[in-house]
Amino acid sequence: LLVSESLCQKIKFVGEAVKILDLAGKKSRKHEAWLQTVVSSIFIPSNEEQQQGYRTFFGHWNALEAITKVNAMEKWAATSLHSLFIVEHRLLSHLLVLRDFFFLQDGFFYRTLFTLADNLIALPPGINAEHDMNVFFQESAASKQFLGEDSKSKLFQNLRLTFDPAYSRAEREEKAPKIWPNLSLDYAVSWPVNLILSPSTLQQYNEIFQLLFQLKRLQIGLQSGWSLLRAKILPARMAHRFEMTRSQMGFFIDTLSQYMQVDVFSTQIAALDEKLAECQDFEDLLASHSRFLSQVRLQCFISVPAFKRTFSLLFDTIAIFNGLLREFSQNYRSDELPPAKNPKSGPVDTKSDDSITLELEALMKDWAKHTSLLFTLLSGVKGQAPHLHCLLLLLDFNLFFSNAKSILQLEAENPLASAVDDNQRSVRAPRMSHVRAKSNLTSNVAAPSKSQ
């Protein structure tokens, strides 16, 4: 009844701050004497009060005076801790490293990493997968010159790729289509920075990293699929289906990546930097960083189970498609003939075209079903959050996905366009519309002159 809970929390915070400053060697004798004086004035009766018979602080307790003095101590503790973390231990440098590598802000570095580890990531992780990925991680850093003596290079040495402890051996041996969902970044933080970048905080950063790692890998896989479909002899109808599906998936992944990097990360990082530049209080710093992480996780759909499951289904479908596209291209190598029809080619363990066709049709149906589910969810809650409306507008600006039609349905509606003899026509690059317009204009102008 005499001491409120909030006042107790403030007193506890001051005690923790004193202990941290003492361990860091930043507590001066002047501040120590001032703290002892303030505490004595709150909890110990004065000589006059002792003469009047007050032997404990309960008898002379003045709640308003105690709150004022505790608030003064709290303000001193918060300012001192802010100076310790921001100035002495360069917390902002740690945050910059977290953004570059956990949020994949350093595009050149990760582009190099995915290029080096392309063949490794395309397969399920084996026993030495963690070691091999860290080798590629260091090679990418060497190409970006992150191994020097500057501040960022020194902090980079604290990073290491690892698998989550929950990633069991059974999950390693399972040939799942997921793009290594349990790969995470381990960031070794020294004391006292680990009081802010705690294990729970780094776990939240890792959830964002795992989502972006899958997104970036799928994006690169779809982009490289364009070159796989440029072979001179390919079954035209199958290649057309692959190209249509790849274009839809590529647009979805590119738009989602743009939304996260521009509308989420850039906006939230700018807001956090503005807040950190203004605040001089340790508690404000903690609250701003915590609010930043929660907003990023919310807008990246990590903290919403329904959206998280839906995006997982979409990512799995794209991963299976990339693998199927590779198998399809392996049937038509540089000799430009299918292995079954080329006597010079050796035995190759590949799927038949009929098997690939059935799997592709199943994937196209799953893709249409999962995208329809996603846009149903987005449309249902877009009024509750502005970021959902922004993503829905970017993805469905022409109402293409809202129609919920698969490529098979579009082919059924246009039978003449889909009736193609695979042995008569190969896949060609589409003509540019402005070139056709120019040729038509030239022919129209030339015709009257010829008649004249």
HELIX and SHEET records of a PDB file:
HELIX    1   1 GLU A    5  ALA A   24  1                                  20    
HELIX    2   2 ARG A   29  PHE A   43  1                                  15    
HELIX    3   3 ASN A   47  GLN A   51  1                                   5    
HELIX    4   4 PHE A   57  HIS A   60  5                                   4    
HELIX    5   5 ALA A   63  SER A   83  1                                  21    
HELIX    6   6 LEU A   84  GLU A   88  3                                   5    
HELIX    7   7 LEU A   91  PHE A  102  1                                  12    
HELIX    8   8 GLY A  107  LEU A  116  1                                  10    
HELIX    9   9 ASP A  118  ILE A  121  1                                   4    
HELIX   10  10 ALA A  129  SER A  143  1                                  15    
HELIX   11  11 SER A  151  PHE A  156  1                                   6    
HELIX   12  12 ARG A  169  GLU A  173  1                                   5    
HELIX   13  13 VAL A  193  LEU A  195  5                                   3    
HELIX   14  14 PRO A  199  LEU A  228  1                                  30    
HELIX   15  15 ALA A  236  GLN A  258  1                                  23    
HELIX   16  16 TYR A  259  SER A  266  3                                   8    
HELIX   17  17 THR A  267  GLU A  278  1                                  12    
HELIX   18  18 PHE A  282  GLN A  299  1                                  18    
HELIX   19  19 PRO A  305  GLN A  330  1                                  26    
HELIX   20  20 ASP A  353  VAL A  381  1                                  29    
HELIX   21  21 PRO A  386  LEU A  395  1                                  10    
HELIX   22  22 PHE A  401  ASN A  403  5                                   3    
HELIX   23  23 ILE A  407  GLU A  413  1                                   7    
HELIX   24  24 PRO A  415  SER A  418  1                                   4    
HELIX   25  25 SER A  433  SER A  451  1                                  19    
SHEET    1   A 2 LEU A 159  PHE A 163  0                                        
SHEET    2   A 2 LEU A 183  TYR A 187 -1                                        
END                                                                             
